[in-house]
Amino acid sequence: MRRLATIAAASLAVVLTSKSPYWKVGPLDPALSRACSLGRFNVADPSRWQAYFGGPEGAETLAIAKGTGANLIDPGRLAKPKEDYFFRKHGTTECEVYVGGRRG
């Protein structure tokens, strides 16, 4: 019974909501965005964790992955454990990766 509850909890979308523009979540990383567009850095399950930005400017829904590897496809090990990755247009050649938790 406990295992079933764990599986059900793992499939739920955890949603972050904000009225800020989506690009304020963190800096756009050109290298990770390029890797994403090539299928080398991407979110494993886009519906698992999502961030919804619903303000009048920059409304968007972004998929989330953790630098620890949770919900992330990263064969080149580009992720950093203390960062969170927010994917816009994932699965396309126009993919953009914004980084939360990055210093500087």
C-alpha positions in Angstrom: 0.0 0.0 0.0 2.8 2.4 0.9 4.6 1.7 -2.5 1.4 2.5 -4.4 1.0 5.9 -2.5 4.7 6.7 -3.4 4.1 6.0 -7.1 0.9 8.1 -7.1 2.7 11.0 -5.4 5.6 10.9 -7.8 3.3 11.3 -10.8 1.7 14.5 -9.5 2.6 17.9 -11.0 4.1 20.3 -8.5 3.2 23.7 -9.7 4.9 27.0 -8.9 2.9 30.1 -9.7 4.0 33.7 -10.2 2.7 36.9 -11.7 6.3 37.8 -12.8 7.5 37.4 -16.4 8.9 33.9 -16.9 12.4 35.2 -17.8 12.7 36.5 -14.2 13.0 32.9 -12.9 16.8 33.1 -13.6 19.3 33.8 -16.3 19.0 32.3 -19.8 21.9 29.9 -20.3 22.9 29.8 -24.0 25.0 26.7 -23.7 22.3 24.6 -21.9 19.7 26.0 -24.4 21.8 24.7 -27.3 22.3 21.3 -25.6 18.5 21.2 -25.1 17.8 22.0 -28.7 20.1 19.1 -29.7 18.4 16.7 -27.2 21.4 16.5 -24.9 19.9 18.3 -21.9 16.2 18.1 -21.3 13.4 17.5 -18.9 12.5 13.8 -18.5 8.7 14.3 -17.8 7.5 17.8 -18.7 4.2 17.4 -16.7 5.9 16.2 -13.5 6.9 19.7 -12.2 5.8 22.9 -13.8 6.1 26.7 -13.2 3.2 28.8 -14.3 3.8 32.5 -14.9 0.5 34.2 -15.3 1.1 37.9 -15.2 0.1 40.5 -17.8 3.7 40.3 -19.3 5.7 37.1 -20.0 2.9 34.6 -19.3 4.2 31.0 -19.9 4.4 27.5 -18.4 7.8 26.1 -18.0 8.9 22.5 -17.2 11.2 22.1 -14.2 14.2 19.8 -13.6 16.6 19.7 -10.7 20.4 19.9 -11.0 20.6 16.8 -8.7 19.3 14.9 -11.7 15.6 14.7 -10.7 13.4 14.9 -13.8 16.5 15.6 -15.9 18.0 14.0 -19.0 21.7 15.0 -18.8 24.0 12.5 -20.5 26.9 15.0 -20.7 26.6 15.9 -17.0 26.2 19.6 -17.5 23.9 20.1 -14.5 25.0 21.6 -11.2 23.4 20.1 -8.0 22.4 23.5 -6.5 20.6 24.8 -9.6 17.1 24.3 -10.9 16.4 24.3 -14.6 13.3 25.8 -16.2 12.6 24.7 -19.8 10.7 26.7 -22.4 9.9 25.1 -25.7 11.5 21.8 -24.5 11.7 19.1 -27.2 12.1 21.6 -30.0 15.1 23.3 -31.7 14.0 26.5 -30.0 14.5 25.2 -26.5 15.4 27.8 -23.9 16.9 26.9 -20.4 16.6 29.3 -17.6 18.6 28.6 -14.4 17.3 29.2 -10.9 19.8 29.2 -8.0 22.7 30.4 -10.0 25.0 32.9 -8.3 26.3 36.0 -10.1 
